Amino acid sequence: MNRAETWLVNSPPRRWLQRVYEVPVLLRMGGRLLPCTRVLEIGCGSGYGSQLILERFGAATVDAVDLDPVMIGRAARRLARYGDRVRLAQGSATDLRTALDVDDDSYGAVFDFGIVHHIPDWREAITEVGRVLTPGGRFYFEEVTSHALARSTYRRLFDHPTDDRFSAEQFLDELVHHGLVVLGSLTRVQGDYLLGVAAKPVRTGGER
């Protein structure tokens, strides 16, 4: 993420949009969490998303990972008031075993506030989301699609992977490919932005 996008995602307008529009949409699709829910946020940045997960979605605890040590430091200061309800780690969303030492079926919910489109191997990130979700757990996502990234404004101002970008349909198809069930989704601005919630099915008696 370059300097321009770092400024944008930490700006008051971006936080207002996240708080006033995106969070209510995701809550309508996926609901609040059970009080005991352990949550993961991938690409936590300065920690504002984790704060919303705790306060608006009702998570019991949040583990949050980000590649940038500067952002981890900012998140630590923002989230210090929550004490041991928050655990921060530097690392990649494509290798959560290394970053957080987590087993399969570890989280009741995973949140993605616009980070997967930054990951060159975004399919591996989705694989990890599916791996760490508990059966019945939910994946809340807000993403920027290839349609938006092809716009001249995005190309001039921001720095994103240029290969294997995903459309809204490709992102949703990848979730289904990994066994997740899309509970609801919507696109905005001619398919530029995707919001939705998917769930990992509960295993039946004969499944492993």
C-alpha positions in Angstrom: 0.0 0.0 0.0 1.6 3.3 -1.1 1.5 6.6 0.8 -1.6 7.9 -0.9 -3.7 4.9 -0.1 -2.3 4.7 3.4 -3.5 8.2 4.0 -6.9 7.5 2.4 -7.7 4.4 4.4 -6.8 6.2 7.6 -8.7 9.4 6.7 -11.8 10.6 8.5 -14.0 10.2 5.4 -12.9 6.6 5.0 -13.6 5.9 8.6 -17.0 7.6 8.4 -18.0 5.5 5.4 -16.9 2.3 7.2 -18.8 3.2 10.3 -21.9 4.7 8.9 -22.4 2.6 5.7 -20.3 -0.6 5.5 -20.8 -1.8 9.1 -24.6 -1.6 9.0 -24.7 -3.4 5.7 -22.5 -6.2 7.0 -24.6 -6.4 10.2 -27.8 -6.8 8.2 -26.3 -9.6 6.2 -24.4 -11.5 8.9 -25.7 -10.2 12.2 -23.9 -9.5 15.5 -21.6 -12.1 16.9 -22.2 -14.4 19.9 -20.6 -12.8 23.0 -18.0 -15.6 23.2 -16.8 -15.2 19.6 -13.1 -15.2 18.8 -12.5 -13.1 15.7 -9.6 -12.6 13.2 -9.1 -9.4 11.2 -6.7 -9.7 8.2 -4.9 -6.5 7.2 -5.8 -4.6 10.3 -3.9 -1.4 9.5 -4.1 1.2 12.2 -6.7 -0.8 14.2 -9.9 1.0 13.4 -11.6 -2.1 11.9 -10.7 -4.1 15.0 -12.3 -1.4 17.1 -15.5 -1.6 15.2 -15.5 -5.4 15.4 -15.3 -5.2 19.2 -17.8 -2.4 19.6 -20.3 -2.9 16.8 -20.2 -6.6 16.1 -19.7 -7.6 19.8 -16.6 -9.8 19.4 -15.2 -11.2 22.6 -11.6 -11.1 21.4 -9.8 -10.1 18.1 -6.6 -11.4 16.7 -5.4 -9.0 14.0 -2.5 -9.4 11.5 -0.8 -6.9 9.2 2.4 -7.0 7.1 3.4 -3.4 8.1 5.1 -3.1 11.5 4.3 0.6 11.5 0.6 -0.1 11.2 0.9 -2.8 14.0 2.4 -0.1 16.2 -0.5 2.3 15.5 -3.0 -0.4 16.0 -1.4 -1.3 19.4 -1.8 2.3 20.6 -5.4 2.6 19.3 -6.5 -0.7 20.8 -4.6 -0.5 24.1 -7.8 0.2 26.1 -9.1 -3.3 25.2 -6.2 -5.0 27.0 -6.0 -8.8 26.4 -9.1 -8.8 24.3 -6.8 -7.9 21.3 -3.7 -9.7 20.0 -1.7 -8.2 17.2 0.8 -9.9 15.0 3.0 -8.9 12.0 2.6 -11.3 9.2 0.7 -12.4 6.0 -2.9 -13.3 5.6 -1.7 -16.1 3.3 0.3 -17.8 6.2 -1.6 -17.5 9.4 0.1 -20.5 11.0 3.4 -18.5 11.0 1.8 -15.2 11.9 -0.5 -16.3 14.7 0.2 -20.0 15.2 -3.5 -20.9 14.7 -5.0 -24.3 14.0 -7.9 -25.1 11.7 -11.4 -24.1 12.9 -10.0 -21.4 15.3 -12.2 -18.4 14.7 -16.0 -17.8 14.8 -15.6 -14.9 12.3 -13.0 -13.4 10.0 -13.1 -9.8 8.8 -11.6 -8.4 5.6 -12.0 -4.6 5.3 -10.5 -4.2 1.8 -7.2 -6.0 2.1 -7.5 -9.1 -0.1 -7.2 -7.1 -3.4 -3.7 -6.0 -2.2 -2.5 -9.6 -1.9 -0.9 -11.1 -5.1 -1.8 -14.6 -4.1 -5.4 -13.7 -3.0 -6.7 -17.2 -3.5 -4.3 -18.4 -0.9 -5.7 -15.8 1.5 -9.2 -17.1 0.9 -7.9 -20.7 1.5 -6.6 -19.5 4.9 -9.9 -17.8 5.7 -11.7 -21.1 5.0 -9.2 -23.1 7.0 -9.3 -21.0 10.2 -13.1 -20.5 10.3 -15.0 -22.7 12.7 -18.0 -24.6 11.2 -20.8 -22.1 11.3 -18.3 -19.2 11.4 -18.8 -16.2 9.2 -16.5 -14.3 6.8 -17.4 -10.6 6.6 -15.8 -8.9 3.6 -15.6 -5.5 1.8 -13.5 -5.5 -1.3 -12.3 -3.5 -4.3 -12.7 -5.3 -7.6 -10.7 -5.4 -10.8 -13.3 -3.1 -12.4 -12.3 -0.3 -10.0 -8.6 -1.1 -10.2 -8.7 -0.6 -14.0 -9.9 2.9 -13.6 -7.4 5.6 -14.4 -7.7 7.3 -11.0 -6.8 4.1 -9.2 -3.9 3.4 -11.6 -2.4 6.9 -11.1 -2.9 7.2 -7.3 -2.5 3.7 -5.9 -0.2 0.7 -6.1 -1.9 -2.7 -6.5 -1.0 -6.1 -7.9 -1.4 -6.0 -11.7 -1.9 -9.8 -12.3 -4.8 -12.0 -11.4 -7.2 -9.3 -10.2 -10.7 -10.5 -9.3 -14.1 -9.3 -10.3 -17.0 -9.5 -7.8 -18.1 -12.7 -9.4 -14.7 -14.3 -9.3 -14.3 -13.4 -5.6 -17.6 -14.9 -4.7 -16.9 -18.0 -6.9 -13.6 -18.5 -4.9 -15.5 -18.5 -1.7 -17.8 -21.2 -3.0 -14.8 -23.2 -4.3 -13.5 -23.3 -0.7 -16.8 -24.6 0.7 -18.2 -21.3 2.0 -21.8 -20.4 1.5 -22.5 -16.8 0.5 -25.3 -15.5 2.8 -25.6 -12.1 1.0 -23.6 -9.8 -1.2 -24.0 -6.5 -3.1 -21.9 -4.4 -5.4 -21.7 -0.7 -5.6 -20.5 1.9 -8.2 -20.9 -0.3 -11.4 -19.3 -3.3 -9.7 -16.3 -1.5 -8.3 -17.0 -2.5 -4.7 -18.2 -5.7 -3.1 -19.7 -6.2 0.4 -20.9 -9.5 1.7 -20.9 -12.3 4.3 -20.2 -16.0 3.8 -20.5 -18.9 6.2 -18.6 -22.1 6.7 -21.2 -24.9 6.8 -21.7 -26.9 10.0 -20.4 -30.4 9.5 -22.9 -33.3 9.6 -22.4 -36.4 11.6 -20.6 -38.3 8.8 -18.2 -35.6 7.8 -14.7 -35.0 9.0 
